[in-house]
Each structure stands twice: as structure tokens, then as C-alpha cells.
Amino acid sequence: MPGWLLFDFRGSGSWPDHWPPVHYRRETDRLIRFRLMPPDRAVNQLGTLHGGFLAGIAENNMGLFLAGEDGGPPQAVAVSLSLDYCAPGRPGEVLEGELELVRDTFRMQFVRIMLMQQGEPVLQASGILKKLKAAAA
């Protein structure tokens, strides 16, 4: 996708190896949009996207403001994540996200995340990241 960066850890041997690749782009200094296609295995027994999958996507992408230009991992760890499930997610449909930077300090970032399908909210979240020393310098 022209103009979009790729956040992809498939083949890394780490937990994010299980997540689908994410395309993202910075719209402003405080807004990043991202999108991904949920894998078929991300459903629950009701046939909707599993809440754990949605929570993992929110947490895994909340550090995109600190990701390298090459799509490398963010130099931060989540210290808080609060989630609200707004509606069931549907398999087979693109999941779009908005990541808003609320506040950025020397050691912390405060963010809001919205996951949507066809413009309708599926999950809203807020999180706090602690920057690692390499990112805080």
C-alpha cells in the first residue's frame, strides 16, 4: 500500500509472530491510522473476533508512535491498558484502527486506540507506555 509502513513480526519467533501484518501511516503528529486483516483463527466460539485477539492488537499497536521508520519494534512497554468492547468484530473484514497520542513525556506516552470495521467501533482503549532508555534518550 503506497504511503503506508509495514509493522510485521511474522517469523520473529516471539509472541507478535502470531499477529497479522499491520499497515500504518502517520496522519499528523498525534494520529496514526492502521489496518489489518484478522486471521481466520482469531474467532471465538460465537464466530466473532475473540476479545483476546482485539486486546492484543490494541496493545501491540499502541506503540506505533515509537516504532522505527523500518517498522521495527517500538522501544516501549505497556504499563496500563483499559479496554471497552463496543460491538462484536466480524471475521473476514478489514480491521481499521486509529491511534491518538494524548500526551508524550520524557519517559511515558499516553494513547487512545479505536478499532473499527466499516467505520463502526469494535473496541476503544486507552493505554500508557513506558519508554525504554533507548527511546527516551
OpenMM code with the backbone's topology and positions (N, CA, C; nanometers):
from openmm import Vec3, app, unit

residues = "MET PRO GLY TRP LEU LEU PHE ASP PHE ARG GLY SER GLY SER TRP PRO ASP HIS TRP PRO PRO VAL HIS TYR ARG ARG GLU THR ASP ARG LEU ILE ARG PHE ARG LEU MET PRO PRO ASP ARG ALA VAL ASN GLN LEU GLY THR LEU HIS GLY GLY PHE LEU ALA GLY ILE ALA GLU ASN ASN MET GLY LEU PHE LEU ALA GLY GLU ASP GLY GLY PRO PRO GLN ALA VAL ALA VAL SER LEU SER LEU ASP TYR CYS ALA PRO GLY ARG PRO GLY GLU VAL LEU GLU GLY GLU LEU GLU LEU VAL ARG ASP THR PHE ARG MET GLN PHE VAL ARG ILE MET LEU MET GLN GLN GLY GLU PRO VAL LEU GLN ALA SER GLY ILE LEU LYS LYS LEU LYS ALA ALA ALA ALA".split()
positions = [
    Vec3(0.0853, -0.1173, 0.0000),
    Vec3(0.0000, 0.0000, 0.0000),
    Vec3(0.0899, 0.1237, 0.0000),
    Vec3(0.0894, 0.2009, -0.1078),
    Vec3(0.1751, 0.3192, -0.1168),
    Vec3(0.1486, 0.4179, -0.0030),
    Vec3(0.2570, 0.4690, 0.0558),
    Vec3(0.2459, 0.5659, 0.1638),
    Vec3(0.2248, 0.5046, 0.3012),
    Vec3(0.2122, 0.3738, 0.3082),
    Vec3(0.1904, 0.3054, 0.4359),
    Vec3(0.3172, 0.2292, 0.4723),
    Vec3(0.3480, 0.2232, 0.6012),
    Vec3(0.4590, 0.1430, 0.6518),
    Vec3(0.4047, 0.0081, 0.6970),
    Vec3(0.4934, -0.0895, 0.7081),
    Vec3(0.4534, -0.2248, 0.7459),
    Vec3(0.5093, -0.2586, 0.8836),
    Vec3(0.4227, -0.3040, 0.9728),
    Vec3(0.4570, -0.3499, 1.1073),
    Vec3(0.4308, -0.4993, 1.1054),
    Vec3(0.5370, -0.5810, 1.0929),
    Vec3(0.5192, -0.7238, 1.0671),
    Vec3(0.6241, -0.8043, 1.1428),
    Vec3(0.5795, -0.8879, 1.2349),
    Vec3(0.6720, -0.9690, 1.3131),
    Vec3(0.6607, -1.1174, 1.2820),
    Vec3(0.5925, -1.1516, 1.1721),
    Vec3(0.5841, -1.2927, 1.1353),
    Vec3(0.7252, -1.3470, 1.1150),
    Vec3(0.7500, -1.4652, 1.1705),
    Vec3(0.8812, -1.5271, 1.1581),
    Vec3(0.9804, -1.4824, 1.2639),
    Vec3(0.9376, -1.3977, 1.3572),
    Vec3(1.0293, -1.3464, 1.4598),
    Vec3(1.0533, -1.4470, 1.5721),
    Vec3(0.9632, -1.5447, 1.5872),
    Vec3(0.9754, -1.6395, 1.6961),
    Vec3(0.9265, -1.5845, 1.8289),
    Vec3(0.8726, -1.4631, 1.8290),
    Vec3(0.8203, -1.4018, 1.9512),
    Vec3(0.6674, -1.4002, 1.9449),
    Vec3(0.6042, -1.3595, 2.0557),
    Vec3(0.4581, -1.3596, 2.0621),
    Vec3(0.3940, -1.2836, 1.9462),
    Vec3(0.4418, -1.1634, 1.9073),
    Vec3(0.3775, -1.0937, 1.7946),
    Vec3(0.3862, -1.1689, 1.6618),
    Vec3(0.4646, -1.2768, 1.6576),
    Vec3(0.4722, -1.3608, 1.5384),
    Vec3(0.3337, -1.4135, 1.5010),
    Vec3(0.2423, -1.4185, 1.5981),
    Vec3(0.1073, -1.4709, 1.5759),
    Vec3(0.0110, -1.3666, 1.5188),
    Vec3(0.0495, -1.2398, 1.5202),
    Vec3(-0.0395, -1.1337, 1.4720),
    Vec3(-0.0236, -1.1158, 1.3221),
    Vec3(-0.1290, -1.0752, 1.2546),
    Vec3(-0.1176, -1.0473, 1.1109),
    Vec3(-0.0372, -0.9194, 1.0887),
    Vec3(0.0185, -0.9019, 0.9693),
    Vec3(0.0905, -0.7777, 0.9405),
    Vec3(-0.0047, -0.6581, 0.9470),
    Vec3(0.0491, -0.5465, 0.9912),
    Vec3(-0.0285, -0.4232, 1.0073),
    Vec3(0.0308, -0.3165, 0.9163),
    Vec3(-0.0525, -0.2540, 0.8365),
    Vec3(-0.0110, -0.1381, 0.7572),
    Vec3(-0.0518, -0.0134, 0.8336),
    Vec3(0.0407, 0.0839, 0.8425),
    Vec3(0.0090, 0.2051, 0.9181),
    Vec3(0.0715, 0.3271, 0.8523),
    Vec3(0.0122, 0.4408, 0.8818),
    Vec3(0.0690, 0.5678, 0.8347),
    Vec3(0.0361, 0.6770, 0.9349),
    Vec3(0.1296, 0.7674, 0.9483),
    Vec3(0.1124, 0.8807, 1.0383),
    Vec3(0.0368, 0.9891, 0.9625),
    Vec3(-0.0791, 1.0253, 1.0137),
    Vec3(-0.1608, 1.1304, 0.9529),
    Vec3(-0.1172, 1.2682, 1.0026),
    Vec3(-0.0911, 1.2789, 1.1329),
    Vec3(-0.0441, 1.4029, 1.1955),
    Vec3(0.0543, 1.3628, 1.3051),
    Vec3(0.1056, 1.4606, 1.3775),
    Vec3(0.1950, 1.4303, 1.4897),
    Vec3(0.1230, 1.3557, 1.6008),
    Vec3(-0.0095, 1.3575, 1.5994),
    Vec3(-0.0862, 1.2959, 1.7077),
    Vec3(-0.1832, 1.1873, 1.6613),
    Vec3(-0.1798, 1.1502, 1.5327),
    Vec3(-0.2733, 1.0492, 1.4828),
    Vec3(-0.2052, 0.9543, 1.3849),
    Vec3(-0.2180, 0.8252, 1.4124),
    Vec3(-0.1728, 0.7195, 1.3220),
    Vec3(-0.2939, 0.6340, 1.2883),
    Vec3(-0.3090, 0.6042, 1.1610),
    Vec3(-0.4127, 0.5105, 1.1160),
    Vec3(-0.3442, 0.3787, 1.0805),
    Vec3(-0.4119, 0.2679, 1.1110),
    Vec3(-0.3567, 0.1377, 1.0752),
    Vec3(-0.4695, 0.0449, 1.0328),
    Vec3(-0.4318, -0.0616, 0.9631),
    Vec3(-0.5312, -0.1585, 0.9160),
    Vec3(-0.4672, -0.2957, 0.9029),
    Vec3(-0.5509, -0.3970, 0.9205),
    Vec3(-0.5049, -0.5349, 0.9116),
    Vec3(-0.6234, -0.6243, 0.8791),
    Vec3(-0.5926, -0.7432, 0.8314),
    Vec3(-0.6960, -0.8435, 0.8064),
    Vec3(-0.6849, -0.9499, 0.9156),
    Vec3(-0.7872, -0.9638, 0.9996),
    Vec3(-0.7813, -1.0649, 1.1058),
    Vec3(-0.7693, -1.2054, 1.0459),
    Vec3(-0.6833, -1.2886, 1.1040),
    Vec3(-0.6731, -1.4257, 1.0534),
    Vec3(-0.7975, -1.5064, 1.0912),
    Vec3(-0.8238, -1.6109, 1.0158),
    Vec3(-0.9407, -1.6961, 1.0421),
    Vec3(-0.9398, -1.7536, 1.1833),
    Vec3(-0.8215, -1.7783, 1.2381),
    Vec3(-0.8108, -1.8405, 1.3713),
    Vec3(-0.8432, -1.7436, 1.4849),
    Vec3(-0.8726, -1.6165, 1.4551),
    Vec3(-0.8955, -1.5145, 1.5584),
    Vec3(-1.0403, -1.5097, 1.6065),
    Vec3(-1.1186, -1.6131, 1.5774),
    Vec3(-1.2598, -1.6116, 1.6175),
    Vec3(-1.2814, -1.6885, 1.7479),
    Vec3(-1.3908, -1.6551, 1.8152),
    Vec3(-1.4299, -1.7259, 1.9372),
    Vec3(-1.5381, -1.8288, 1.9034),
    Vec3(-1.5947, -1.8917, 2.0054),
    Vec3(-1.6962, -1.9955, 1.9828),
    Vec3(-1.8260, -1.9394, 1.9254),
    Vec3(-1.8444, -1.8079, 1.9302),
    Vec3(-1.9644, -1.7451, 1.8732),
    Vec3(-1.9459, -1.7056, 1.7267),
    Vec3(-1.8223, -1.7242, 1.6758),
    Vec3(-1.7949, -1.6897, 1.5368),
    Vec3(-1.7591, -1.5439, 1.5155),
    Vec3(-1.7370, -1.4690, 1.6236),
    Vec3(-1.6940, -1.3290, 1.6123),
    Vec3(-1.5474, -1.3201, 1.6537),
    Vec3(-1.4850, -1.2049, 1.6295),
    Vec3(-1.3448, -1.1897, 1.6667),
    Vec3(-1.3295, -1.2014, 1.8181),
    Vec3(-1.2325, -1.2786, 1.8595),
    Vec3(-1.2082, -1.3041, 2.0014),
    Vec3(-1.1605, -1.1761, 2.0700),
    Vec3(-1.2134, -1.1511, 2.1895),
    Vec3(-1.1740, -1.0329, 2.2654),
    Vec3(-1.0254, -1.0293, 2.2952),
    Vec3(-0.9653, -1.1456, 2.3184),
    Vec3(-0.8216, -1.1513, 2.3426),
    Vec3(-0.7420, -1.1089, 2.2202),
    Vec3(-0.7908, -1.1447, 2.1021),
    Vec3(-0.7255, -1.1012, 1.9786),
    Vec3(-0.7337, -0.9494, 1.9660),
    Vec3(-0.8528, -0.8938, 1.9876),
    Vec3(-0.8701, -0.7484, 1.9766),
    Vec3(-0.7842, -0.6751, 2.0792),
    Vec3(-0.7795, -0.7268, 2.2023),
    Vec3(-0.6966, -0.6657, 2.3062),
    Vec3(-0.5490, -0.6714, 2.2675),
    Vec3(-0.5065, -0.7848, 2.2142),
    Vec3(-0.3674, -0.7986, 2.1716),
    Vec3(-0.3317, -0.7038, 2.0592),
    Vec3(-0.4228, -0.6868, 1.9641),
    Vec3(-0.3983, -0.5924, 1.8545),
    Vec3(-0.3868, -0.4511, 1.9093),
    Vec3(-0.4752, -0.4147, 2.0021),
    Vec3(-0.4682, -0.2809, 2.0622),
    Vec3(-0.3341, -0.2609, 2.1321),
    Vec3(-0.2938, -0.3570, 2.2151),
    Vec3(-0.1676, -0.3420, 2.2883),
    Vec3(-0.0475, -0.3438, 2.1949),
    Vec3(-0.0483, -0.4339, 2.0985),
    Vec3(0.0657, -0.4464, 2.0084),
    Vec3(0.0856, -0.3216, 1.9231),
    Vec3(-0.0221, -0.2489, 1.8945),
    Vec3(-0.0117, -0.1325, 1.8063),
    Vec3(-0.0090, 0.0007, 1.8799),
    Vec3(-0.0286, 0.0004, 2.0115),
    Vec3(-0.0308, 0.1277, 2.0826),
    Vec3(0.1061, 0.1951, 2.0864),
    Vec3(0.2119, 0.1238, 2.0523),
    Vec3(0.3453, 0.1832, 2.0499),
    Vec3(0.3909, 0.2308, 1.9136),
    Vec3(0.3013, 0.2388, 1.8166),
    Vec3(0.3432, 0.2752, 1.6811),
    Vec3(0.4104, 0.4123, 1.6721),
    Vec3(0.3781, 0.5049, 1.7631),
    Vec3(0.4466, 0.6341, 1.7599),
    Vec3(0.5955, 0.6184, 1.7890),
    Vec3(0.6334, 0.5084, 1.8532),
    Vec3(0.7729, 0.4841, 1.8887),
    Vec3(0.8380, 0.3783, 1.8005),
    Vec3(0.7669, 0.3300, 1.6991),
    Vec3(0.8231, 0.2298, 1.6080),
    Vec3(0.9266, 0.2955, 1.5175),
    Vec3(1.0247, 0.2169, 1.4772),
    Vec3(1.1244, 0.2668, 1.3841),
    Vec3(1.0638, 0.2893, 1.2465),
    Vec3(1.1277, 0.3739, 1.1680),
    Vec3(1.0800, 0.4002, 1.0313),
    Vec3(1.0813, 0.2734, 0.9463),
    Vec3(1.1616, 0.1756, 0.9873),
    Vec3(1.1687, 0.0492, 0.9143),
    Vec3(1.0641, -0.0509, 0.9625),
    Vec3(0.9729, -0.0053, 1.0501),
    Vec3(0.8716, -0.0949, 1.1045),
    Vec3(0.9230, -0.1784, 1.2198),
    Vec3(1.0410, -0.1418, 1.2712),
    Vec3(1.0987, -0.2136, 1.3846),
    Vec3(1.0130, -0.1970, 1.5090),
    Vec3(1.0384, -0.2809, 1.6092),
    Vec3(0.9535, -0.2782, 1.7285),
    Vec3(0.9644, -0.1474, 1.8054),
    Vec3(0.8547, -0.1032, 1.8640),
    Vec3(0.8583, 0.0160, 1.9488),
    Vec3(0.9501, -0.0079, 2.0682),
    Vec3(1.0222, 0.0944, 2.1059),
    Vec3(1.1113, 0.0853, 2.2211),
    Vec3(1.0348, 0.1287, 2.3457),
    Vec3(0.9347, 0.0497, 2.3826),
    Vec3(0.8490, 0.0817, 2.4966),
    Vec3(0.7775, -0.0448, 2.5428),
    Vec3(0.7266, -0.0388, 2.6649),
    Vec3(0.6444, -0.1475, 2.7180),
    Vec3(0.5143, -0.0884, 2.7714),
    Vec3(0.4072, -0.1638, 2.7602),
    Vec3(0.2774, -0.1194, 2.8124),
    Vec3(0.2775, -0.1332, 2.9641),
    Vec3(0.2336, -0.0279, 3.0320),
    Vec3(0.2183, -0.0356, 3.1778),
    Vec3(0.0714, -0.0294, 3.2179),
    Vec3(-0.0146, 0.0120, 3.1248),
    Vec3(-0.1584, 0.0165, 3.1523),
    Vec3(-0.2336, 0.0072, 3.0207),
    Vec3(-0.3435, -0.0667, 3.0222),
    Vec3(-0.4303, -0.0762, 2.9052),
    Vec3(-0.5722, -0.0995, 2.9549),
    Vec3(-0.6619, -0.0102, 2.9198),
    Vec3(-0.8025, -0.0200, 2.9578),
    Vec3(-0.8848, -0.0353, 2.8310),
    Vec3(-0.9716, -0.1366, 2.8270),
    Vec3(-1.0450, -0.1714, 2.7051),
    Vec3(-1.1952, -0.1670, 2.7259),
    Vec3(-1.2658, -0.1265, 2.6207),
    Vec3(-1.4114, -0.1372, 2.6148),
    Vec3(-1.4458, -0.2025, 2.4818),
    Vec3(-1.5232, -0.3098, 2.4876),
    Vec3(-1.5682, -0.3777, 2.3661),
    Vec3(-1.7015, -0.3165, 2.3256),
    Vec3(-1.7031, -0.2484, 2.2119),
    Vec3(-1.8210, -0.1729, 2.1677),
    Vec3(-1.9192, -0.2580, 2.0877),
    Vec3(-1.8674, -0.3536, 2.0119),
    Vec3(-1.9512, -0.4376, 1.9254),
    Vec3(-1.8697, -0.5604, 1.8863),
    Vec3(-1.9360, -0.6686, 1.8460),
    Vec3(-1.8609, -0.7860, 1.8015),
    Vec3(-1.7857, -0.7564, 1.6722),
    Vec3(-1.6611, -0.8019, 1.6671),
    Vec3(-1.5840, -0.7909, 1.5438),
    Vec3(-1.6197, -0.9044, 1.4501),
    Vec3(-1.6183, -0.8765, 1.3212),
    Vec3(-1.6580, -0.9749, 1.2212),
    Vec3(-1.5353, -1.0311, 1.1494),
    Vec3(-1.5227, -1.1637, 1.1441),
    Vec3(-1.4118, -1.2226, 1.0693),
    Vec3(-1.4286, -1.1954, 0.9203),
    Vec3(-1.3176, -1.1946, 0.8490),
    Vec3(-1.3224, -1.1752, 0.7046),
    Vec3(-1.3376, -1.0307, 0.6617),
    Vec3(-1.3376, -0.9374, 0.7563),
    Vec3(-1.3469, -0.7945, 0.7244),
    Vec3(-1.2245, -0.7227, 0.7786),
    Vec3(-1.1771, -0.6253, 0.7041),
    Vec3(-1.0615, -0.5463, 0.7460),
    Vec3(-1.0913, -0.4791, 0.8797),
    Vec3(-0.9917, -0.4801, 0.9659),
    Vec3(-0.9982, -0.4116, 1.0946),
    Vec3(-0.9141, -0.2849, 1.0808),
    Vec3(-0.9772, -0.1703, 1.1019),
    Vec3(-0.9072, -0.0423, 1.0907),
    Vec3(-0.8883, 0.0156, 1.2292),
    Vec3(-0.7784, 0.0860, 1.2478),
    Vec3(-0.7503, 0.1442, 1.3779),
    Vec3(-0.7057, 0.2880, 1.3686),
    Vec3(-0.7337, 0.3602, 1.4756),
    Vec3(-0.6824, 0.4954, 1.4932),
    Vec3(-0.6095, 0.4975, 1.6263),
    Vec3(-0.4883, 0.5482, 1.6237),
    Vec3(-0.4072, 0.5622, 1.7435),
    Vec3(-0.3832, 0.7107, 1.7646),
    Vec3(-0.4286, 0.7611, 1.8773),
    Vec3(-0.4157, 0.9036, 1.9082),
    Vec3(-0.3159, 0.9212, 2.0221),
    Vec3(-0.2198, 1.0101, 2.0018),
    Vec3(-0.1237, 1.0444, 2.1058),
    Vec3(-0.1846, 1.1533, 2.1923),
    Vec3(-0.2148, 1.1206, 2.3167),
    Vec3(-0.2782, 1.2140, 2.4093),
    Vec3(-0.1728, 1.3014, 2.4760),
    Vec3(-0.0648, 1.2378, 2.5224),
    Vec3(0.0425, 1.3117, 2.5889),
    Vec3(0.1718, 1.2342, 2.5726),
    Vec3(0.2799, 1.3068, 2.5535),
    Vec3(0.4118, 1.2469, 2.5373),
    Vec3(0.5072, 1.3154, 2.6343),
    Vec3(0.5643, 1.2387, 2.7264),
    Vec3(0.6620, 1.2939, 2.8198),
    Vec3(0.7962, 1.2260, 2.7934),
    Vec3(0.8959, 1.2627, 2.8703),
    Vec3(1.0290, 1.2055, 2.8518),
    Vec3(1.0276, 1.0536, 2.8667),
    Vec3(0.9502, 1.0027, 2.9613),
    Vec3(0.9511, 0.8589, 2.9894),
    Vec3(0.8219, 0.7852, 2.9545),
    Vec3(0.7134, 0.8565, 2.9290),
    Vec3(0.5835, 0.7914, 2.9104),
    Vec3(0.5111, 0.8459, 2.7867),
    Vec3(0.4227, 0.7629, 2.7338),
    Vec3(0.3276, 0.8064, 2.6313),
    Vec3(0.1888, 0.7611, 2.6747),
    Vec3(0.0925, 0.8505, 2.6572),
    Vec3(-0.0475, 0.8226, 2.6870),
    Vec3(-0.1210, 0.8226, 2.5537),
    Vec3(-0.1939, 0.7143, 2.5247),
    Vec3(-0.2573, 0.6996, 2.3939),
    Vec3(-0.4023, 0.6538, 2.4071),
    Vec3(-0.4785, 0.6781, 2.2996),
    Vec3(-0.6133, 0.6227, 2.2838),
    Vec3(-0.6142, 0.5432, 2.1541),
    Vec3(-0.6866, 0.4329, 2.1559),
    Vec3(-0.6945, 0.3438, 2.0406),
    Vec3(-0.8416, 0.3175, 2.0096),
    Vec3(-0.8749, 0.3197, 1.8826),
    Vec3(-1.0094, 0.2821, 1.8384),
    Vec3(-0.9920, 0.1790, 1.7272),
    Vec3(-1.0553, 0.0629, 1.7424),
    Vec3(-1.0593, -0.0382, 1.6371),
    Vec3(-1.1990, -0.0374, 1.5775),
    Vec3(-1.2065, -0.0392, 1.4439),
    Vec3(-1.3352, -0.0274, 1.3745),
    Vec3(-1.3434, -0.1251, 1.2577),
    Vec3(-1.4653, -0.1556, 1.2205),
    Vec3(-1.4943, -0.2268, 1.0966),
    Vec3(-1.6058, -0.1512, 1.0269),
    Vec3(-1.5824, -0.1195, 0.9010),
    Vec3(-1.6779, -0.0421, 0.8204),
    Vec3(-1.7202, 0.0857, 0.8927),
    Vec3(-1.6243, 0.1510, 0.9588),
    Vec3(-1.6489, 0.2787, 1.0250),
    Vec3(-1.7176, 0.2702, 1.1597),
    Vec3(-1.7548, 0.1503, 1.2031),
    Vec3(-1.8238, 0.1321, 1.3313),
    Vec3(-1.7256, 0.0825, 1.4373),
    Vec3(-1.7269, 0.1421, 1.5579),
    Vec3(-1.6350, 0.0991, 1.6637),
    Vec3(-1.6584, -0.0455, 1.7069),
    Vec3(-1.5486, -0.1180, 1.7215),
    Vec3(-1.5493, -0.2540, 1.7737),
    Vec3(-1.4861, -0.2544, 1.9132),
    Vec3(-1.3799, -0.1745, 1.9304),
    Vec3(-1.3095, -0.1657, 2.0579),
    Vec3(-1.2551, -0.0247, 2.0736),
    Vec3(-1.2650, 0.0276, 2.1952),
    Vec3(-1.1964, 0.1527, 2.2276),
    Vec3(-1.1083, 0.1240, 2.3477),
    Vec3(-0.9930, 0.1906, 2.3518),
    Vec3(-0.8983, 0.1633, 2.4592),
    Vec3(-0.8153, 0.2868, 2.4883),
    Vec3(-0.7595, 0.2886, 2.6075),
    Vec3(-0.6588, 0.3887, 2.6412),
    Vec3(-0.5435, 0.3144, 2.7058),
    Vec3(-0.4234, 0.3642, 2.6829),
    Vec3(-0.3071, 0.2957, 2.7350),
    Vec3(-0.1952, 0.3911, 2.7716),
    Vec3(-0.1051, 0.3389, 2.8521),
    Vec3(0.0145, 0.4127, 2.8914),
    Vec3(0.1348, 0.3249, 2.8598),
    Vec3(0.2313, 0.3846, 2.7924),
    Vec3(0.3559, 0.3164, 2.7586),
    Vec3(0.4704, 0.3774, 2.8370),
    Vec3(0.5616, 0.2933, 2.8821),
    Vec3(0.6866, 0.3409, 2.9412),
    Vec3(0.7936, 0.3249, 2.8352),
    Vec3(0.8579, 0.4356, 2.8005),
    Vec3(0.9642, 0.4311, 2.7010),
    Vec3(1.0866, 0.3625, 2.7602),
    Vec3(1.1506, 0.2807, 2.6791),
    Vec3(1.2756, 0.2196, 2.7215),
    Vec3(1.3872, 0.3216, 2.7044),
    Vec3(1.4992, 0.3009, 2.7698),
    Vec3(1.6059, 0.4018, 2.7714),
    Vec3(1.6486, 0.4454, 2.6323),
    Vec3(1.6547, 0.3530, 2.5370),
    Vec3(1.6967, 0.3891, 2.4016),
    Vec3(1.6007, 0.4896, 2.3391),
    Vec3(1.4713, 0.4783, 2.3670),
    Vec3(1.3710, 0.5684, 2.3094),
    Vec3(1.3605, 0.6981, 2.3873),
    Vec3(1.3922, 0.6960, 2.5156),
    Vec3(1.3779, 0.8151, 2.5996),
    Vec3(1.4953, 0.9103, 2.5827),
    Vec3(1.6062, 0.8625, 2.5298),
    Vec3(1.7257, 0.9469, 2.5168),
    Vec3(1.7116, 1.0499, 2.4077),
] * unit.nanometer
topology = app.Topology()
chain = topology.addChain("A")
for resn in residues:
    res = topology.addResidue(resn, chain)
    for name in ("N", "CA", "C"):
        topology.addAtom(name, app.Element.getBySymbol(name[0]), res)
